[in-house]
Amino acid sequence: MVETFAVPSPEEVARPPGIMQVVPQPAENADGKQAFRIALLLPLRSEALGRAADALRAGFMAALERDSHGFAINVVETGDSPQEVLAAYVTAQEKNDMVVGPLARSAVTAIAASPLVEKPTIALNHPELRGDPQIPPQLLVIGLSIEDEARQVADWGARENPSAKALVISGNSSWQRRIAGAMMAQLQRLGLRPRSVDLTPLNGYLQDSELVALRGRLQSDPAGVLFAALDPDQVRQLKIALSAPPLGDIPLYGTSSLNPGRSMYRAGPELDGVRLLDLPWLVQRDHPAVMAYPQPIPRDEARISADMERVYALGVDAFRIAREIAIQPQRRFQLDGVTGQLTIDFGNGPSWFERVEVPAEYRNGVPVPVTQ
């Protein structure tokens, strides 16, 4: 049974962060060999990241339950500050063979910039390091990245529409600007000359006046392909505004931000043809790896958001990667993961990680996998 997104007990609340919760596993295997010890560093009671940490832990434990032989897991609760995480990380390294975590970007940045990494460490987010810094060779970064996803989308759209004029349409939130910036940069690297339009939604919805202006711009200065850094409701508005030919025939691409998750799908043709990338966990339910693991259970009656589904899936793949590295620490390998096709090179100098996500297209309100 999968660990649910459970509310901490009073005893857990009273326990200070950093205390290890040992998941019951024998210290030794049946053959007398020491179990491989993995510390899972998560901010489980963080106001900002607690729910995501709980989802990731549930996914990690679901994968552990399937392949638990030979492993002992220590769940290490951390505080929010990088200093608290660094202290917990040092202790975790001393008592374990591998560390998985931390989750917060600031904490990963602190560890990546420190001289502390001595044992295999799988970071669950991407560090913010300026220039071209040398990440410790024992640190493998596997976090979900909207920038990486945006670059893959740009490659896909450019490949299917070679030499077409590209227009990147973005909202005004920070994550939308990050997606748009990564798309623009990648399209430029591909030798295209992308243009951009920055919209200013009110209360999350696109303004009619801006949609009218965009429609006029596309009629006078046509684009051959559109890229949307928007949310699902906004891209629905955009598609309706551009539905009349010839504008309705312009291919439209986006990231997983266009997918609200299974509980929020709305049947209908408004989004038909919109193309996006997402994790197999969200859009490829018949994928063998996806079918092998149970679905997450919410801690309350609220629906599990698509973002929490993605974090749960990251937890599943985090254990699978950790297991492979534990079995054979110096090699390059591939995993047919629930977060994508994964390629990992670890233990042979600087670590390297790549995730290729699933291309999908909306049909009657549901993203359906397609071949590129």
Secondary structure, DSSP 8 states (H G I E B T S, - for coil): ---------HHHHHS-TT-EEE-S--SB-TTS-B-EEEEEEE-TT-TTTHHHHHHHHHHHHHHHHHS-TTEEEEEEE--SSHHHHHHHHHHHHHH-SEEE---SHHHHHHHHTSS---S-EEESS-----SS----TTEEE----HHHHHHHHHHHHHHHSTT--EEEEE-SSHHHHHHHHHHHHHHHHTT---EEEE---BTTB--HHHHHHHHHHHHHS--SEEEEE--HHHHHHHHHHT-STTGGGS-EEE-GGG---GGG---SSTTTT-EEEE-HHHH-TT-HHHHTS-----SSSS---HHHHHHHHHHHHHHHHHHHHHH-SSEEEEEEETTEEEEEEESSSS-EEEEE-EEEEEETTEEEE---
